[in-house]
Amino acid sequence: MQIHVIQSGDTLWNIAQTYESTVEELVRVNQIPDPNVLVVGQSLVVPIWGRFYWVKPGDSLWLIGQRFGINYLSLAEINQMNPAQPLRVGLRMYIPPTPRPRVETNAYIEPRGTTVSQALLDEARAVGPLLTYLAPFSYEARRDGSLVPQPLTGIPEVARDTGASLMMVVTNLEGGQFSGALGRDILQSQAVQELLLDNIVAETRRVGRYTDVHFDFEFLPGNQRVAYNQFLRRAAARLRAEGLLISSALAPKTRADQPGQWYEAHDYRAHGEIVDFVVLMTYEWGYSGGPPMAVSPIGPVEQVIQYALTEMPASKIMMGQNLYGYDWTLPYVPGGPYARAISPQRAIEIAKTYNVPIQYDFQAQAPHFDYVDEQGRSHKVWFEDARSIQAKFDLIKRLGLRGVSYWKLGLPFPQNWLLIQENFDVVKR
């Protein structure tokens, strides 16, 4: 695969000629609604086998080989070059694909109301071949040990047809919010926990495609840290006896004693010992109620993962990744209007509508742009594109992580799924 960033004067025809592709293929895989209107700074994925590279000042065959993980003599042979000759700046070289590591992938799917929309099912079916797990969000635990049911209509069938297994997500949501009080009440009663586990096991047997039970207990009081660990140990023994995996979601910490109710009860070392794998919630630095910034800037993401690696093996870590961006109305005022969540595809359409170029922050590894709407209000948009997601995939490969977990389906990002195929061999269970 090739990532191409639109420059002024680019056309799909010229891009297709450059990479030996076709306009029709570029339109299809990138889901371009109007092939005659491109946005400067927009990134496209070109579906070719391998990629092309243009020699830059200071490059050598050895340096290019190191960058792409290819022996420089093999690179010379593929491109019919004399390895002893210096490279000409601007020379186009072909870079063949390298072996793809095996990873696990997960995507949460969140039905709204009492039904599962056809649009959600269609997207899950489209990306299901690239998923290890499909995770309906969520079963809500209650103080009496019961589970609030959620609509599943069509989801098990999509999982079956696409070879994905289901992840059963159990949360301490109450009234649409994570409830520390609810979590505390469950964790303080072993009898309630036993009933809860009975109901979880019964549901996995009823549905039949669950292979993992995923606990996403958030906003727990800090004094519930030990109780949460004890519950997970009890749950692990019960679930493994049923042939099930157990996983947990962890708030994005950078040290063990990080203060705050989102962090204190999440014990990275204990979770790493107890569960089969964890999902690090490495997103929402830029969030709907906060000031405009990248949702998952690469630096803070890596800081969280590097801390996690001091507490558990890489083989247990799934990096969390957002499939969305935010559109903030400026000026930002704490407690003011919340930013609007948008898909990467919608972000490009907004930039096109207001005829503004897309910028790229290389420190955060994230695209962004500004525009002024019809009412004269200024806006700031941060989102994800092929470049930002490739930076995350490079991080997964460099650190040898278990894989990636997406929040959430329903916001189209076709380039992500193309790059999954290019970068990884997805494990099926």
C-alpha positions in Angstrom: 0.0 0.0 0.0 1.1 3.6 -0.7 0.0 6.6 1.3 -0.3 9.7 -1.0 -0.9 13.2 0.4 -2.8 15.4 -2.0 -0.8 18.4 -3.2 -2.1 21.5 -5.1 -2.7 20.5 -8.7 -3.1 16.7 -8.0 -5.8 14.8 -9.8 -6.8 11.2 -9.4 -5.7 10.4 -12.9 -2.1 11.8 -12.2 -2.0 9.9 -8.9 -3.1 6.7 -10.6 -0.5 7.0 -13.3 2.3 7.7 -10.7 1.5 4.5 -8.8 0.4 2.3 -11.7 -3.2 2.1 -10.3 -6.5 3.3 -11.7 -8.9 6.2 -10.9 -11.7 3.7 -10.3 -9.7 1.8 -7.8 -8.6 4.9 -5.9 -12.3 6.1 -5.8 -13.5 2.7 -4.6 -11.0 1.9 -1.8 -10.9 5.5 -0.4 -14.7 5.9 -0.8 -14.3 9.3 -2.6 -17.7 10.8 -3.2 -16.6 13.3 -5.8 -13.4 12.3 -7.7 -13.2 15.7 -9.3 -12.8 17.5 -6.0 -9.8 16.7 -3.7 -8.6 18.5 -0.6 -5.0 19.6 -0.3 -3.5 17.7 2.6 -6.0 14.8 2.3 -4.3 11.4 2.5 -5.2 8.6 0.1 -4.3 4.9 0.3 -3.2 3.5 -3.1 -3.8 -0.3 -3.2 -0.6 -1.5 -4.8 1.6 -4.5 -3.8 4.4 -2.9 -1.8 5.1 0.8 -2.2 7.3 3.4 -4.1 9.9 5.6 -2.5 11.6 8.7 -3.9 15.2 9.2 -3.0 15.9 12.2 -0.8 19.1 14.1 -0.2 21.4 12.1 2.1 19.8 8.8 1.3 21.7 5.6 0.6 20.7 2.1 -0.3 21.7 1.0 3.2 19.6 3.7 4.9 16.6 3.0 2.8 16.9 -0.7 3.5 17.1 0.0 7.2 14.0 2.2 7.1 11.9 -0.5 5.4 13.5 -3.6 6.9 15.0 -4.9 3.7 18.6 -5.9 3.0 20.2 -3.2 0.8 21.6 -5.7 -1.7 18.1 -7.2 -2.2 16.8 -3.7 -2.6 19.4 -3.0 -5.3 18.6 -6.3 -7.1 14.8 -5.6 -7.1 15.4 -2.2 -8.6 18.1 -3.4 -11.0 20.7 -1.0 -9.5 24.4 -1.1 -8.9 24.8 -1.0 -5.1 28.2 0.7 -5.5 26.7 3.7 -7.3 25.4 6.8 -5.4 21.6 7.4 -5.6 20.1 10.2 -7.6 17.8 12.5 -5.7 14.3 12.0 -6.9 14.8 8.5 -8.2 11.7 6.3 -7.8 12.5 3.0 -6.1 10.1 0.1 -5.5 9.9 -1.3 -2.0 8.4 -4.8 -1.7 6.2 -5.7 1.1 7.8 -7.1 4.3 6.5 -10.1 6.4 3.4 -9.1 8.4 3.3 -9.9 12.2 0.3 -11.7 13.6 -1.9 -9.5 15.7 -5.3 -9.6 17.3 -7.8 -6.8 16.5 -11.0 -5.8 18.3 -13.8 -3.3 17.5 -16.5 -2.3 19.9 -20.0 -2.0 18.4 -22.5 0.0 20.3 -26.2 -0.5 19.4 -28.5 2.4 20.4 -31.9 1.9 21.8 -33.5 -1.6 21.5 -32.3 -2.6 18.0 -29.1 -2.9 16.0 -29.2 -0.6 13.0 -28.6 -2.0 9.6 -25.8 0.5 9.0 -23.9 -0.9 12.0 -24.4 -4.5 10.9 -23.3 -3.6 7.3 -20.1 -2.0 8.6 -19.4 -4.9 11.0 -19.9 -7.3 8.1 -17.5 -5.3 5.9 -14.7 -5.2 8.5 -15.4 -8.5 10.2 -12.8 -10.4 8.1 -10.2 -8.1 9.7 -11.3 -8.6 13.3 -10.3 -11.2 15.9 -13.1 -9.9 18.1 -16.3 -8.0 17.7 -17.4 -6.5 21.0 -21.0 -5.5 21.6 -21.0 -2.6 24.1 -22.2 -3.4 26.7 -23.8 -5.6 29.3 -24.4 -3.5 32.4 -23.8 -5.2 35.8 -26.3 -4.4 38.6 -26.1 -4.5 42.4 -28.1 -7.7 42.6 -25.7 -9.6 40.2 -28.0 -9.3 37.2 -27.0 -8.1 33.7 -29.0 -5.6 31.8 -29.5 -7.2 28.4 -28.5 -5.4 25.2 -29.7 -5.8 21.6 -27.7 -8.4 19.7 -29.9 -9.0 16.7 -27.7 -9.9 13.8 -24.4 -9.4 15.6 -23.7 -13.1 16.3 -24.6 -14.0 12.7 -22.2 -11.3 11.4 -19.4 -12.7 13.6 -20.1 -16.2 12.4 -20.1 -15.2 8.7 -16.9 -13.2 9.0 -14.9 -15.5 11.2 -14.8 -13.1 14.1 -15.5 -14.2 17.7 -17.5 -12.2 20.1 -16.1 -10.3 23.1 -18.6 -10.0 26.0 -18.2 -6.5 27.4 -19.4 -6.1 31.0 -19.4 -2.6 32.5 -20.4 -0.6 35.6 -22.5 1.8 33.5 -25.6 3.2 35.2 -27.8 5.8 33.7 -25.4 6.2 30.8 -22.4 7.0 33.0 -19.7 4.9 34.6 -20.7 4.6 38.3 -18.1 4.3 41.0 -20.8 3.7 43.6 -22.2 0.8 41.5 -18.8 -0.7 41.0 -18.0 -0.4 44.7 -21.3 -2.1 45.7 -20.6 -5.1 43.4 -16.9 -5.4 44.5 -17.9 -5.4 48.2 -20.2 -8.4 48.0 -18.8 -11.8 47.1 -22.4 -13.2 46.8 -23.3 -10.5 44.2 -20.1 -11.3 42.3 -20.9 -15.0 42.2 -24.4 -14.3 40.9 -22.9 -11.9 38.3 -20.5 -14.6 37.1 -23.3 -17.1 37.0 -25.2 -14.7 34.7 -22.2 -14.0 32.6 -21.5 -17.7 32.0 -25.2 -18.4 31.2 -25.1 -15.6 28.6 -21.9 -16.9 26.9 -23.5 -20.3 26.7 -26.8 -18.9 25.3 -25.1 -16.8 22.6 -22.5 -19.3 21.7 -19.8 -17.2 20.0 -18.2 -15.5 22.9 -14.6 -16.4 23.4 -13.6 -13.6 25.8 -15.3 -11.8 28.7 -14.0 -8.2 28.9 -14.4 -6.2 32.1 -14.6 -2.4 31.6 -15.1 -1.1 35.1 -14.3 2.6 35.2 -14.4 5.5 37.7 -13.9 3.1 40.6 -13.0 4.7 43.9 -9.2 4.3 44.6 -9.9 2.2 47.7 -11.4 -0.5 45.5 -8.1 -1.4 43.8 -7.6 -4.6 45.8 -11.2 -5.6 45.7 -11.2 -5.2 41.9 -8.1 -7.4 41.6 -9.7 -10.0 43.8 -12.8 -10.0 41.7 -10.8 -10.4 38.5 -9.0 -13.4 40.0 -12.3 -15.0 40.9 -13.7 -14.3 37.5 -10.6 -15.6 35.7 -10.8 -19.0 37.5 -14.6 -19.3 36.7 -14.3 -18.2 33.1 -11.2 -20.3 32.2 -13.1 -23.3 33.5 -15.6 -22.6 30.8 -12.8 -22.4 28.1 -13.1 -18.6 27.9 -10.5 -15.8 27.9 -10.7 -12.9 30.3 -9.6 -9.3 29.5 -9.9 -5.9 31.0 -9.9 -2.2 29.9 -7.4 0.1 31.6 -7.3 3.8 31.9 -4.2 5.4 30.3 -1.7 5.6 33.1 2.0 6.5 33.0 2.9 5.5 36.5 1.5 3.2 39.2 0.5 5.9 41.7 -1.2 8.2 39.1 -3.9 10.1 41.0 -7.5 10.5 40.0 -10.6 8.3 40.2 -10.2 7.2 36.6 -6.8 5.7 37.4 -6.2 4.7 41.1 -8.2 1.4 41.1 -6.6 0.2 37.8 -3.6 -1.9 38.9 -1.5 -2.5 35.7 0.7 -5.1 37.3 -2.1 -7.1 38.8 -4.2 -7.0 35.6 -1.1 -8.2 33.7 -0.8 -11.2 36.0 -4.5 -12.1 36.2 -6.1 -11.5 32.7 -5.2 -12.9 29.3 -4.9 -9.4 27.8 -5.7 -5.8 28.4 -7.0 -2.9 26.3 -5.3 0.3 27.0 -7.7 3.2 26.5 -5.0 5.3 24.7 -7.3 8.0 23.3 -9.4 11.0 24.4 -6.5 13.4 25.2 -8.5 15.6 22.9 -12.1 14.9 24.1 -15.5 16.4 23.5 -15.5 18.5 26.7 -11.9 19.6 26.6 -9.8 22.0 24.6 -9.0 21.2 20.9 -6.1 18.8 20.5 -5.3 15.5 18.8 -7.5 12.7 20.2 -4.6 10.2 20.4 -1.2 12.0 19.9 1.5 9.5 19.3 3.8 10.7 22.2 1.3 10.3 25.0 0.1 7.0 23.5 3.6 5.6 23.6 4.3 6.9 27.1 1.3 4.9 28.4 2.4 1.8 26.5 6.0 2.1 27.7 4.7 2.2 31.3 2.5 -0.8 30.7 5.5 -2.7 29.4 7.2 -2.3 32.8 4.2 -4.1 34.4 3.2 -6.8 31.8 4.5 -8.5 28.6 3.8 -6.9 25.2 1.9 -10.0 24.3 -0.8 -9.0 26.7 -1.2 -5.4 25.5 -3.8 -4.2 22.9 -3.4 -0.5 22.1 -6.7 1.4 22.1 -7.4 3.5 19.0 -10.2 5.9 18.1 -12.0 5.7 14.8 -13.2 9.3 15.0 -12.2 12.9 15.5 -13.8 16.0 16.9 -15.1 19.4 15.6 -14.7 22.1 18.2 -16.5 25.5 18.1 -14.1 28.3 19.1 -13.2 29.9 21.3 -13.1 26.9 23.7 -14.8 27.6 27.0 -14.6 25.1 29.9 -18.1 23.8 30.4 -19.2 25.3 27.1 -20.6 23.5 24.0 -19.2 20.0 23.6 -17.2 19.2 20.5 -19.0 17.2 17.8 -17.7 13.7 17.1 -17.1 13.1 13.4 -15.7 10.3 11.2 -12.5 10.8 9.3 -14.5 10.7 6.1 -16.8 13.5 7.4 -13.8 15.6 8.4 -12.5 15.5 4.8 -16.0 16.5 3.5 -16.0 19.5 5.9 -12.6 20.6 4.7 -13.9 20.3 1.1 -17.1 22.2 1.8 -15.2 25.1 3.3 -12.3 24.9 0.9 -9.6 24.7 3.5 -6.4 22.6 3.4 -5.7 19.8 5.8 -2.6 20.4 7.9 -0.5 17.6 9.6 1.1 17.9 13.1 4.2 15.6 12.8 4.8 15.7 16.6 1.3 14.5 17.4 1.2 12.5 14.2 -2.4 13.7 13.5 -4.2 15.8 10.9 -6.1 19.0 11.6 -7.7 22.1 10.0 -9.6 25.3 10.8 -12.7 26.7 9.2 -15.3 29.3 9.6 -19.0 28.3 9.3 -21.9 30.2 7.7 -22.7 31.9 11.0 -19.1 33.2 11.2 -18.1 30.8 14.0 -14.5 29.5 14.0 -13.9 25.8 14.3 -11.0 23.5 14.9 -11.0 19.9 13.7 -8.6 17.1 14.8 -9.1 13.6 13.3 -7.3 10.5 12.0 -6.0 9.7 8.6 -3.9 7.1 6.8 -0.7 8.8 8.1 -1.7 8.9 11.7 -3.0 5.3 11.8 0.2 4.1 10.0 2.2 5.8 12.8 0.3 3.7 15.4 0.8 0.5 13.4 4.5 1.2 13.3 4.4 1.6 17.1 2.6 -1.7 17.5 5.2 -3.5 15.3 8.2 -1.8 17.0 7.0 -2.7 20.5 5.7 -6.1 19.6 2.2 -5.6 21.0 -0.6 -8.1 21.0 -2.7 -5.8 18.7 -5.2 -3.0 18.5 -8.7 -2.4 19.8 -11.0 0.2 18.2 -13.6 2.5 19.7 -15.9 2.2 17.9 -17.7 1.1 14.7 -20.2 3.5 13.0 -17.8 6.2 11.9 -16.4 5.3 8.5 -12.6 5.2 8.1 -11.8 3.0 5.1 -8.1 3.8 5.0 -7.7 2.1 8.4 -8.9 -1.2 7.2 -6.8 -1.1 4.1 -3.7 -0.5 6.2 -4.6 -3.3 8.6 -4.4 -5.7 5.6 -1.1 -4.2 4.5 0.6 -4.3 8.0 -0.7 -7.3 9.8 -1.9 -10.9 9.6 -5.0 -10.9 11.8 -5.5 -13.8 14.2 -8.9 -15.6 14.1 -10.1 -17.5 17.1 
